[in-house]
Amino acid sequence: MIGKSKVFNTVIIGMAAAIICVLGPLSIPIGTVPITFTNLAIFFILYILGMKMGLISYFVYMLIGIAGLPVFSGFNGGIPSLMGRTGGYIIGFIPMALVAGYFIDRFFDNFYLCFLGMSLGMVFCYGLGTAWLAYQSHLPFGAALAIGVVPFIPGDILKIVMAGFFGPRSRRRLEKANIFSPRPL
């Protein structure tokens, strides 16, 4: 475990979920699918907490959003957000976190392998999000890809690079301060 007790870990997970709740609704509307900072928050949290606790914090965030609090992009919440055109991306963050977290946990000190893992994770997120967008919008998959993925690739690469640069440094500082340290696998 990361902390010294289950209570400590629960608080850390809650704080991580709160970070996603703060960054998740911030979005830049550029069309059908907005630019969000949810994936950046998830990547940072994976670096700090590891895959298991990072994924739990994302599930907490999702439950808060499903309950109706406006924590999804554009300050939306509730089941309609999951059923709407961008709901597939919200679900797609789960396999993204699993894949990226796996790589980050195992290759923490290797920027390139972590970059690869986060990129592969984004491919899963893009796939689920695009399939759902195509279904909900009655678009061919290629058209949904052009709307829901292509414009986001440069920004998502930048987010991955930022997480790959700042994530390990943040974790090392927390470890050095003896606040907590992820358990080795």
Number of C-alpha atoms within 10 A of each C-alpha: 15 18 17 11 9 11 10 14 17 15 12 19 22 17 13 26 26 18 19 27 25 17 20 26 19 19 17 13 12 11 9 13 21 17 19 21 20 23 25 20 21 29 25 26 27 30 26 26 25 28 25 15 22 25 24 17 26 28 16 19 24 24 15 19 22 19 12 16 16 19 24 30 24 16 15 18 21 18 14 12 19 20 13 13 21 24 20 24 25 19 17 22 24 20 18 26 29 21 22 27 29 20 23 29 21 15 14 18 12 13 16 13 17 26 20 16 23 30 19 17 25 26 17 21 24 23 19 21 26 29 22 25 28 22 15 16 13 11 15 13 16 13 14 23 19 12 18 26 21 11 15 17 14 11 13 20 15 12 19 23 18 14 26 24 14 12 20 20 14 15 21 15 13 14 14 11 10 10 12 21 20 17 11 9 6
